[in-house]
Amino acid sequence: MNPLLDVRNLTTVFKTAQGPARAIEHLSFSLNRGRTLGIVGESGCGKSVTALSLLRLLDPAIARVESGQVLLDGVDLMSLDKRAMRRVRGREMAMIFQEPMTSLNPVFTIGFQIAEVLKIHCGMDTRAARDRAVELLEKVCIPGASQRLGEYPHQLSGGMRQRVMVAMALALDPKVLLADEPTTALDVTIQAQILALMTRLQQEQGTAIVLITHDLGVVAQFCDDVMVMYGGRAVELGPVASIFAEPRHPYTRGLMVSRPHLGSRLRRLATIEGTVPSLLQFPQGCRFQDRCRYAKDDCKAVEPKLLVDARRVQIACYHPVLDPLEDEGVRD
């Protein structure tokens, strides 16, 4: 089966006063219909830039996709002109942004903003667009949908604003949905509702989802595959069950043991010492070497490539760790 979304060697560079900052470098992954890929990693590792690069939403004055392909149903989005790319956004690939209050326009009603999408992309008249907007709000479980159309973003709760973002993203039944931390700043109950909603809509429509998050628990529960990013590169990529059961890249293990868990009062949470390297100048060899307890001389010579191991997991590490995960903890 050919993947619905196939990203090949994507490299995105930002212009800075100090020189080019390579936010993403040689990033490759694929996604099939009806599947969910979770992207995890520390802040600054390139998760959000990846999503913005796929939709070509980065400001060309400060950033550019230097190389690579983004194939959506076999069509390279990097080769499309601006007009063709606008037709892709929303209809073929849509995005739920991280913060609804900065993504929704505060001076227009919810109904106007949803209807605008339908008018521009589908050519609907005002009445048809309004009816469809009500239907979408009901689909994402917003009570009193007809009345909500006339309200402004500040009149809605955080959970409702996020539901509106989901409704807008799904308005045109996109093939791929990019969700950039869709549950940030929401309480646990609302988080679960939003994720359950996305899962239900995915099952109904067969949408493929790229879920960007810091929450490994969310990845374990809702994703089929996971890509762990560090310094703009993928360091471990494969089925969630395999990676969570046997994380072998030292960075992935560091993320795993830093999670709170039942019984954490009996041991301190482990930390990953050091800081993420500067995007302006990565170290030679493995980008994680300065923070890795398993680093050896070969790690400092040549950067490791992603290779498939016996678990059918891609891992970029010369010395993957085979010890049980619990040995990584720091006990009192």
KAPEUR-V122199 format. One record per residue. N is the residue number from 1. PHI is phi as a letter, one per 40 degrees, with the letter a starting at -180 (none if undefined). PSI is psi in whole degrees, 0 to 359 (* if undefined). D_CENTER is the distance of its C-alpha to the mean C-alpha in Angstrom with 1 decimal. Layout:
n-><N;N>
phi-><PHI;PHI>
psi-><PSI;PSI>
d_center-><D_CENTER;D_CENTER>
This chain:
n-><1;2;3;4;5;6;7;8;9;10;11;12;13;14;15;16;17;18;19;20;21;22;23;24;25;26;27;28;29;30;31;32;33;34;35;36;37;38;39;40;41;42;43;44;45;46;47;48;49;50;51;52;53;54;55;56;57;58;59;60;61;62;63;64;65;66;67;68;69;70;71;72;73;74;75;76;77;78;79;80;81;82;83;84;85;86;87;88;89;90;91;92;93;94;95;96;97;98;99;100;101;102;103;104;105;106;107;108;109;110;111;112;113;114;115;116;117;118;119;120;121;122;123;124;125;126;127;128;129;130;131;132;133;134;135;136;137;138;139;140;141;142;143;144;145;146;147;148;149;150;151;152;153;154;155;156;157;158;159;160;161;162;163;164;165;166;167;168;169;170;171;172;173;174;175;176;177;178;179;180;181;182;183;184;185;186;187;188;189;190;191;192;193;194;195;196;197;198;199;200;201;202;203;204;205;206;207;208;209;210;211;212;213;214;215;216;217;218;219;220;221;222;223;224;225;226;227;228;229;230;231;232;233;234;235;236;237;238;239;240;241;242;243;244;245;246;247;248;249;250;251;252;253;254;255;256;257;258;259;260;261;262;263;264;265;266;267;268;269;270;271;272;273;274;275;276;277;278;279;280;281;282;283;284;285;286;287;288;289;290;291;292;293;294;295;296;297;298;299;300;301;302;303;304;305;306;307;308;309;310;311;312;313;314;315;316;317;318;319;320;321;322;323;324;325;326;327;328;329;330;331;332>
phi-><none;c;c;c;b;b;b;b;f;c;b;b;b;b;c;b;c;c;h;c;b;c;c;b;a;f;c;b;a;b;a;c;d;g;b;b;b;c;b;b;i;c;d;g;c;h;c;c;c;c;c;c;c;c;c;f;b;c;c;c;c;b;a;a;c;c;a;h;b;b;c;b;f;g;c;c;c;c;c;c;c;c;c;c;c;c;c;c;c;g;c;c;a;b;b;b;c;c;b;d;c;c;c;c;c;c;c;b;c;d;c;c;c;c;c;d;d;c;c;c;c;b;g;c;c;d;c;c;c;c;c;c;c;c;c;c;c;c;c;c;g;c;c;f;d;c;c;c;d;c;c;c;d;c;c;b;c;d;c;c;c;c;c;c;c;c;c;c;c;c;d;b;f;c;c;b;b;c;b;c;f;c;b;c;g;b;c;d;c;c;d;c;c;c;c;c;c;c;c;c;c;c;c;c;b;g;c;c;b;b;b;c;a;c;c;c;c;c;c;c;c;b;b;c;b;b;b;c;b;a;f;g;b;c;b;a;a;i;d;d;d;c;c;c;c;b;c;b;c;d;c;d;c;c;c;c;c;c;c;c;a;c;g;c;c;c;a;c;c;c;b;c;c;g;b;c;c;c;c;c;a;c;c;c;g;c;c;c;d;c;b;b;c;b;c;b;d;c;c;c;c;b;c;c;c;c;b;c;b;c;c;g;b;c;a;b;a;c;b;c;c;b;c;d;c;c;c;c;c;b;c;c>
psi-><128;137;149;315;125;107;127;117;47;129;124;131;135;144;129;166;335;354;181;134;118;94;326;139;122;49;129;135;167;162;130;165;138;7;159;126;124;136;122;162;169;162;135;3;349;11;304;324;326;311;315;327;321;321;1;49;2;143;117;344;337;348;155;151;109;323;169;171;146;99;118;110;37;353;127;110;335;342;354;149;174;320;316;324;325;328;332;318;125;312;315;320;128;166;137;116;164;320;106;325;337;348;328;140;121;344;1;148;161;316;318;317;322;317;326;319;315;323;315;314;330;352;25;151;175;316;314;321;322;316;319;324;317;316;319;317;323;325;327;18;40;119;150;47;318;320;327;335;328;4;158;160;321;347;354;154;168;319;320;321;320;324;322;319;320;316;316;320;328;4;325;17;60;155;326;134;122;118;107;98;61;349;12;136;11;150;166;319;314;323;311;321;317;315;321;322;314;321;317;315;325;317;324;323;352;22;140;138;134;113;113;126;159;350;104;333;321;318;314;325;325;345;152;320;162;140;120;123;145;127;36;5;157;130;338;132;126;191;140;314;319;315;321;330;322;71;124;338;134;326;317;317;322;319;320;315;351;357;138;148;168;130;4;342;344;350;148;149;136;156;159;111;154;188;162;137;156;139;344;333;98;151;154;142;213;134;344;359;321;344;3;127;348;4;140;182;322;337;337;359;303;137;130;147;158;121;148;130;189;339;0;31;136;131;136;85;134;335;67;147;130;355;154;144;326;341;348;347;159;104;148;*>
d_center-><23.1;21.3;17.6;16.3;13.7;14.9;13.6;16.5;17.2;15.0;16.4;15.7;18.5;19.3;23.0;24.4;28.0;27.9;26.7;23.6;20.4;18.3;14.7;13.5;16.2;16.9;13.4;13.9;12.3;13.1;12.4;15.4;16.3;15.8;13.4;10.1;7.9;6.2;4.9;7.5;10.1;12.3;12.1;12.8;11.4;9.5;5.8;6.3;9.2;7.6;6.4;9.8;11.5;10.9;12.4;14.9;14.6;15.5;19.1;21.3;23.7;21.5;18.9;19.1;17.6;20.4;20.1;18.4;17.8;15.2;17.2;16.6;19.5;21.2;21.1;19.9;18.1;19.1;22.8;22.8;24.7;23.5;25.2;23.7;20.2;20.8;21.7;18.5;16.4;16.5;18.7;16.9;13.2;12.2;9.7;9.8;10.0;9.9;13.8;15.9;19.0;18.1;16.6;19.6;22.9;25.3;28.4;27.7;27.8;25.0;27.1;27.6;23.9;23.1;26.3;25.7;22.8;25.1;28.1;26.5;24.8;27.2;30.4;31.1;33.9;33.5;34.8;32.6;29.5;30.4;31.1;27.8;26.0;28.0;27.0;23.3;23.7;25.8;23.2;20.7;23.6;24.7;28.4;30.9;28.7;31.6;32.4;28.8;28.8;31.2;29.4;27.4;24.0;25.9;27.9;25.0;23.6;20.0;19.2;21.0;19.2;15.8;17.6;18.8;15.5;14.6;18.1;17.8;14.6;16.5;19.8;20.2;18.9;16.1;15.5;11.8;9.6;6.3;5.7;5.0;6.9;9.3;11.9;12.5;16.3;17.2;19.8;19.3;21.1;19.1;15.8;17.3;18.5;15.3;13.5;16.9;17.1;13.9;15.2;18.6;17.7;15.8;19.0;21.2;19.7;18.1;14.8;12.1;8.6;5.1;4.1;2.5;6.2;9.5;11.4;12.4;14.7;12.1;10.7;14.4;15.3;12.9;11.2;13.4;11.9;10.0;9.4;10.7;10.6;13.7;15.3;13.1;13.8;12.8;15.4;15.0;13.6;15.0;15.8;14.8;18.5;19.7;17.4;17.9;21.6;22.2;19.8;21.7;20.0;21.5;18.2;16.6;19.8;19.8;16.6;18.1;21.5;20.2;19.3;22.0;23.7;27.0;29.8;28.0;31.2;32.9;30.9;29.0;25.3;24.9;23.3;22.1;24.8;24.5;21.8;19.1;21.2;21.5;19.6;23.0;24.6;23.0;25.7;27.3;26.2;23.3;21.1;21.2;25.0;26.1;24.3;25.0;28.1;28.4;28.5;31.6;33.2;31.5;28.1;29.4;30.7;28.2;24.4;23.6;22.0;19.7;22.3;22.3;24.2;26.3;23.4;21.8;19.1;18.3;19.1;20.0;22.8;26.6;27.4;25.0;26.1;27.8;29.2;28.3;25.4;27.7;29.8;27.1;27.9;30.1;32.9;35.3>
